[in-house]
Amino acid sequence: MALENFLLGPEVDLQRENALAPGEILTAVLLPAPKPGVRSFHLRQGELDSFDWPIAAVAVVLELGRDGAFRRAGVVLGGGGARGSGCFPADAPPGKNPTPWPSS
């Protein structure tokens, strides 16, 4: 199951944060290895007591070419909930459509 289908937002179900059925348990999470030139960073700010959601969070993925030049970026902003409030490629100049970030 794709991550975007696994995490549920409050618009789907106020009492559940994931798509697991009663009695199901998550046994593995498979992540592809990053391609050469891909770098990522995650930062969260907030109280870090047990079960606290961050006040704000940002995750950035950068893809660099062989020459070290920027090729594209993906950004997720979040806070106060189970999923990011936005996920978007950040490589498009104003007025242009961004290059879709591959899901695999």
Backbone hydrogen bonds, N-H to C=O, Kabsch-Sander energy under -0.5 kcal/mol:
donor,donor_aa,acceptor,acceptor_aa,energy
5,N,2,A,-1.4
6,F,2,A,-1.4
7,L,3,L,-2.1
8,L,17,E,-1.9
12,V,9,G,-1.7
13,D,9,G,-1.9
16,R,13,D,-0.7
19,A,6,F,-1.6
24,E,21,A,-2.5
27,T,25,I,-0.5
31,L,29,V,-0.6
38,V,35,K,-2.0
39,R,62,L,-2.8
41,F,60,V,-2.2
43,L,58,V,-2.6
45,Q,56,A,-2.9
52,D,49,D,-2.0
55,I,45,Q,-2.0
56,A,45,Q,-1.8
57,A,78,G,-2.6
58,V,43,L,-2.5
59,A,76,V,-2.2
60,V,41,F,-2.8
61,V,74,G,-2.5
62,L,39,R,-3.4
63,E,72,R,-2.8
64,L,37,G,-2.5
64,L,62,L,-0.5
65,G,69,A,-3.2
68,G,65,G,-2.2
71,R,63,E,-2.8
72,R,63,E,-1.3
74,G,61,V,-2.3
75,V,88,F,-2.3
76,V,59,A,-2.4
77,L,86,G,-1.5
78,G,57,A,-2.6
80,G,54,P,-2.7
85,S,77,L,-2.5
86,G,77,L,-1.2
88,F,75,V,-2.1
90,A,73,A,-3.7
96,K,93,P,-2.2
